[in-house]
């Protein structure tokens, strides 16, 4: 029988009870420590609001969490010895730069290592090395470290190497932009994973979670639409949205003020404007939105416009539910949608209590 993922409350109860019912099928990520654990971990239990749950180790590491040293979630009985041996070396020798040449020097065939790790953990050995390095670099930067220090500690000799993955996502180095102003892109961390922001000097053009499947095509479409290129860098608009997103996640902000460059069709812009009118802590169905627009026949078109939104959280497409109140598709993942709705419900309740006090 296929594993059907329980809801987060059930998984949290299993975590508190140290239940082995979901061993190997679900993991907890702790936002305050940056680690992920088995549900049976003997460590002190985190508060519910500081937890995220994933079904795979790869998802935990892709979201920037490192394995717990107490419950050692990467260790699994009965798998190929080469996996455990290299994981042990990775922990015992953090200074080693694990290139394919280094694997060969130690007597390992890189292709054999790659296949063994994919079978055991769903990702390659070098994926794990990269996630650990980048995750540690992100934590250093969040703690105020200089970029150059984090870059060197992560194992990159040059700034271009440090940001290679981000550079590949953004695209090639800027070419001629037909005498138009360049757009700039940068990323910042959030409790739900990194977000990519693209802006000109004054307006935000795109804000998405780093693992959205459509992100690459969105970036390509954006560059074609504005007939310009995207370069890695910062603008005041990116600084502003980063500060506002931080305040939003900390419960201090309910209305975003960063100027937006909405690049859709007139109909899409109309839908997005309606989305931004939905009060924080409330939701709507696609049909509700169509009726508020006095066009009840365009429910499907409203759904498509909702999916075309490229400004996650700011244009709150996550506040749209199915007609029966169920969670519907969300480019950032249904688990993020659920988290955002719970977060906003809590903020809305606290705001109303303060207003009536």
VMD Tcl script that draws the C-alpha trace (Angstrom):
set ca {
  {0.00 0.00 0.00}
  {1.31 3.46 -0.83}
  {2.13 5.70 2.11}
  {-0.49 8.39 2.58}
  {1.06 11.33 4.38}
  {-0.81 12.19 7.61}
  {-1.55 15.82 8.39}
  {1.04 17.86 10.27}
  {-0.84 17.69 13.57}
  {-0.76 13.88 13.47}
  {2.94 13.90 12.68}
  {3.60 16.38 15.49}
  {1.74 14.11 17.94}
  {3.95 11.23 16.73}
  {7.02 13.40 17.29}
  {5.99 14.20 20.87}
  {5.29 10.51 21.54}
  {8.53 9.44 19.78}
  {6.36 7.04 17.80}
  {8.06 4.78 15.27}
  {4.86 4.46 13.20}
  {6.24 6.74 10.48}
  {9.90 5.77 10.67}
  {11.50 6.37 7.29}
  {8.29 7.89 5.91}
  {8.30 11.34 7.48}
  {10.86 13.72 9.01}
  {10.58 16.87 11.09}
  {12.49 20.06 10.27}
  {13.04 22.46 13.17}
  {13.16 26.07 12.05}
  {14.82 27.40 15.20}
  {17.82 25.05 15.00}
  {18.04 24.40 11.25}
  {18.18 20.62 11.70}
  {15.91 17.79 10.60}
  {15.22 14.68 12.66}
  {13.48 11.36 12.80}
  {10.16 11.54 14.63}
  {11.72 9.27 17.26}
  {14.56 11.69 18.01}
  {15.35 11.87 21.77}
  {16.23 15.56 21.60}
  {14.08 18.19 23.28}
  {10.87 18.64 21.33}
  {10.30 21.90 19.41}
  {7.15 23.98 19.61}
  {4.51 23.16 17.01}
  {4.93 26.49 15.20}
  {8.65 25.82 14.73}
  {8.19 22.55 12.84}
  {7.86 21.54 9.20}
  {7.30 17.98 8.01}
  {8.61 16.31 4.84}
  {8.37 12.79 3.47}
  {11.96 12.53 2.25}
  {15.46 13.35 3.39}
  {16.06 15.02 0.04}
  {13.19 17.47 0.65}
  {14.59 18.34 4.09}
  {18.07 19.04 2.76}
  {16.80 20.84 -0.32}
  {14.98 23.22 2.05}
  {18.21 24.06 3.85}
  {18.06 21.81 6.92}
  {21.02 19.71 8.08}
  {20.78 16.23 9.64}
  {20.50 15.94 13.42}
  {23.59 14.53 15.12}
  {21.56 12.79 17.83}
  {19.09 10.71 15.82}
  {21.21 10.65 12.62}
  {18.40 10.48 10.05}
  {20.83 9.74 7.21}
  {21.72 6.40 8.78}
  {19.50 3.51 7.71}
  {19.97 -0.22 8.40}
  {20.55 -2.72 5.61}
  {21.87 -0.43 2.89}
  {25.08 -0.55 0.89}
  {28.21 -0.08 3.07}
  {29.66 2.56 0.72}
  {26.85 4.96 1.67}
  {27.47 4.73 5.41}
  {31.23 4.86 4.91}
  {31.11 8.09 2.89}
  {28.56 9.71 5.21}
  {30.92 8.98 8.10}
  {33.83 10.52 6.19}
  {31.70 13.56 5.39}
  {31.04 14.16 9.08}
  {34.54 13.34 10.30}
  {36.36 15.33 7.60}
  {34.32 18.50 6.97}
  {37.33 20.25 5.47}
  {37.59 17.84 2.51}
  {36.47 19.11 -0.91}
  {34.61 16.10 -2.24}
  {35.25 16.23 -5.98}
  {35.04 13.18 -8.23}
  {38.84 13.13 -8.28}
  {38.80 12.91 -4.48}
  {36.47 9.91 -4.63}
  {38.75 8.21 -7.13}
  {41.78 8.97 -4.98}
  {40.07 7.14 -2.12}
  {39.35 4.13 -4.28}
  {35.69 4.80 -5.16}
  {34.09 4.79 -8.59}
  {32.05 8.04 -8.84}
  {29.27 6.41 -10.89}
  {28.93 3.60 -8.33}
  {28.75 6.15 -5.52}
  {26.15 8.15 -7.41}
  {23.87 5.16 -7.98}
  {24.23 3.87 -4.41}
  {23.25 7.21 -2.89}
  {20.33 7.65 -5.29}
  {18.99 4.23 -4.30}
  {19.47 4.82 -0.57}
  {18.57 8.48 -0.12}
  {17.04 9.70 -3.37}
  {19.93 12.07 -4.08}
  {23.61 11.85 -4.91}
  {26.55 12.13 -2.55}
  {27.51 15.44 -4.15}
  {23.93 16.71 -3.67}
  {24.34 16.09 0.06}
  {27.74 17.81 0.13}
  {26.33 20.82 -1.71}
  {23.24 21.14 0.50}
  {25.32 20.95 3.66}
  {27.77 23.59 2.41}
  {25.11 25.98 1.16}
  {22.96 25.50 4.24}
  {25.89 26.32 6.50}
  {26.75 29.35 4.37}
  {23.17 30.60 4.62}
  {23.25 30.28 8.41}
  {26.55 32.17 8.58}
  {25.17 34.99 6.44}
  {22.01 35.16 8.57}
  {24.23 35.51 11.61}
  {26.01 38.50 10.06}
  {29.04 36.84 8.49}
  {30.71 38.49 5.53}
  {29.84 37.00 2.17}
  {33.50 36.27 1.42}
  {33.88 34.32 4.70}
  {30.74 32.26 4.10}
  {31.84 31.65 0.53}
  {35.25 30.29 1.54}
  {33.81 28.18 4.36}
  {31.33 26.68 1.89}
  {34.26 25.48 -0.18}
  {34.16 27.95 -3.04}
  {37.31 29.80 -3.96}
  {35.54 32.53 -5.91}
  {32.28 34.46 -5.52}
  {31.16 33.13 -8.89}
  {31.54 29.58 -7.60}
  {29.66 30.36 -4.42}
  {26.64 31.57 -6.35}
  {26.90 29.15 -9.26}
  {23.61 27.41 -8.54}
  {21.81 30.72 -8.29}
  {23.52 31.94 -11.45}
  {22.34 28.85 -13.34}
  {18.80 29.57 -12.23}
  {18.86 33.24 -13.17}
  {20.44 32.51 -16.54}
  {23.47 33.55 -18.51}
  {25.47 36.65 -17.74}
  {23.66 39.79 -18.90}
  {24.08 40.54 -22.58}
  {23.08 43.67 -24.39}
  {19.67 44.75 -23.13}
  {18.55 46.91 -26.02}
  {19.40 50.01 -24.01}
  {16.87 49.03 -21.37}
  {17.34 49.00 -17.63}
  {18.58 45.69 -16.25}
  {16.53 43.69 -13.79}
  {18.32 42.33 -10.75}
  {17.73 39.11 -8.84}
  {18.71 37.96 -5.38}
  {17.50 35.45 -2.84}
  {16.75 35.59 0.87}
  {15.83 32.94 3.38}
  {12.39 32.50 4.98}
  {10.92 29.97 7.42}
  {9.49 28.15 4.38}
  {12.70 28.07 2.38}
  {14.58 30.57 0.18}
  {12.67 33.01 -2.02}
  {13.92 34.52 -5.28}
  {13.15 38.22 -5.86}
  {13.56 40.02 -9.20}
  {13.20 43.80 -9.40}
  {14.28 46.95 -11.15}
  {15.42 49.92 -9.08}
  {11.93 50.76 -7.84}
  {9.49 47.90 -8.53}
  {9.26 44.19 -7.73}
  {8.64 42.01 -10.80}
  {8.81 38.48 -9.38}
  {8.83 36.78 -5.99}
  {8.79 32.98 -5.86}
  {9.97 30.11 -3.68}
  {13.24 28.72 -4.98}
  {11.86 25.25 -5.78}
  {8.80 26.29 -7.79}
  {8.89 24.10 -10.90}
  {7.82 26.94 -13.20}
  {10.45 29.38 -11.92}
  {12.87 28.98 -14.82}
  {10.16 29.51 -17.43}
  {8.83 32.48 -15.47}
  {12.27 34.10 -15.50}
  {12.61 33.52 -19.24}
  {9.14 34.95 -19.92}
  {9.87 37.97 -17.72}
  {13.06 38.79 -19.64}
  {11.23 38.55 -22.96}
  {8.38 40.72 -21.72}
  {10.57 43.57 -20.49}
  {13.10 43.02 -23.32}
  {15.96 43.09 -20.89}
  {18.27 40.77 -18.93}
  {18.40 39.65 -15.32}
  {21.66 40.05 -13.40}
  {22.52 38.96 -9.89}
  {22.38 41.93 -7.57}
  {20.34 44.08 -5.19}
  {18.03 47.04 -5.62}
  {16.07 49.09 -3.06}
  {12.91 47.18 -4.08}
  {14.54 43.84 -3.16}
  {15.77 45.24 0.14}
  {12.26 46.50 0.88}
  {10.46 43.24 0.07}
  {12.98 41.21 2.07}
  {12.32 43.40 5.13}
  {8.55 43.20 4.61}
  {8.58 39.42 4.13}
  {10.59 39.07 7.32}
  {8.05 41.19 9.21}
  {5.21 39.19 7.66}
  {6.63 35.89 8.90}
  {7.22 37.39 12.32}
  {3.58 38.52 12.48}
  {4.29 42.25 12.40}
  {3.05 43.08 8.89}
  {-0.34 42.63 7.23}
  {-0.07 44.96 4.21}
  {2.83 45.02 1.74}
  {3.99 48.41 0.45}
  {6.74 47.43 -1.98}
  {5.81 48.87 -5.42}
  {4.80 46.08 -7.81}
  {5.32 45.70 -11.56}
  {2.34 43.58 -12.56}
  {3.00 42.29 -16.07}
  {-0.09 40.25 -16.88}
  {-3.08 40.82 -19.15}
  {-5.77 43.31 -18.09}
  {-7.93 40.39 -16.91}
  {-5.07 38.86 -14.89}
  {-4.31 42.22 -13.29}
  {-8.00 42.53 -12.36}
  {-7.91 39.11 -10.67}
  {-4.67 39.91 -8.85}
  {-6.12 43.19 -7.59}
  {-9.08 41.24 -6.20}
  {-6.71 38.79 -4.53}
  {-4.95 41.65 -2.75}
  {-8.32 42.83 -1.43}
  {-8.92 39.55 0.45}
  {-8.30 40.40 4.12}
  {-5.49 38.58 5.84}
  {-6.87 35.57 7.69}
  {-9.71 35.05 5.22}
  {-10.10 32.91 2.09}
  {-12.22 32.83 -1.07}
  {-13.19 30.23 -3.67}
  {-12.61 30.78 -7.39}
  {-16.38 31.20 -7.82}
  {-16.49 33.84 -5.07}
  {-13.84 35.85 -6.86}
  {-15.67 35.59 -10.20}
  {-18.93 36.77 -8.60}
  {-17.17 39.69 -6.87}
  {-15.92 40.67 -10.34}
  {-19.56 40.43 -11.53}
  {-18.49 37.78 -14.05}
  {-19.63 34.42 -12.60}
  {-19.06 32.66 -15.92}
  {-15.26 33.09 -15.83}
  {-14.43 30.76 -12.93}
  {-11.89 28.77 -14.98}
  {-10.23 31.93 -16.26}
  {-9.95 33.16 -12.66}
  {-8.22 29.91 -11.78}
  {-5.73 30.33 -14.64}
  {-5.01 33.93 -13.65}
  {-4.49 32.79 -10.07}
  {-1.92 30.25 -11.26}
  {-0.17 32.85 -13.43}
  {0.65 35.02 -10.41}
  {4.42 35.53 -10.06}
  {4.40 37.45 -6.77}
  {3.97 34.80 -4.09}
  {2.55 35.92 -0.73}
  {2.38 39.58 -1.82}
  {-0.39 38.79 -4.32}
  {-2.01 36.20 -2.04}
  {-3.12 33.47 -4.42}
  {-2.72 31.08 -1.47}
  {-5.96 32.52 -0.05}
  {-8.00 30.77 -2.76}
  {-9.60 27.42 -1.86}
  {-11.70 24.92 -3.74}
  {-15.49 25.29 -3.81}
  {-15.73 22.71 -1.00}
  {-13.14 24.53 1.12}
  {-10.31 22.12 0.30}
  {-6.74 23.12 -0.48}
  {-6.18 23.45 -4.22}
  {-3.01 23.61 -6.30}
  {-0.29 26.02 -5.24}
  {2.97 26.51 -7.12}
  {4.96 26.68 -3.89}
  {3.50 23.38 -2.64}
  {0.33 22.60 -0.70}
  {2.31 22.27 2.54}
  {3.40 25.90 2.19}
  {-0.16 26.99 1.38}
  {-1.44 25.28 4.50}
  {1.31 26.88 6.60}
  {0.62 30.37 5.21}
  {-3.13 30.10 5.86}
  {-2.57 28.96 9.44}
  {-0.03 31.71 9.98}
  {-2.39 34.37 8.63}
  {-5.32 33.05 10.64}
  {-3.22 33.41 13.77}
  {-2.11 36.95 12.85}
  {-5.71 37.93 12.03}
  {-6.98 36.62 15.34}
  {-4.30 38.46 17.30}
  {-4.98 41.68 15.38}
  {-8.71 41.52 16.08}
  {-8.06 40.88 19.77}
  {-5.78 43.93 19.95}
  {-8.38 46.09 18.21}
  {-11.12 45.09 20.65}
  {-8.95 45.33 23.75}
}
mol new
graphics top color blue
foreach p $ca { graphics top sphere $p radius 0.5 }
foreach p [lrange $ca 0 end-1] q [lrange $ca 1 end] { graphics top cylinder $p $q radius 0.2 }
display resetview
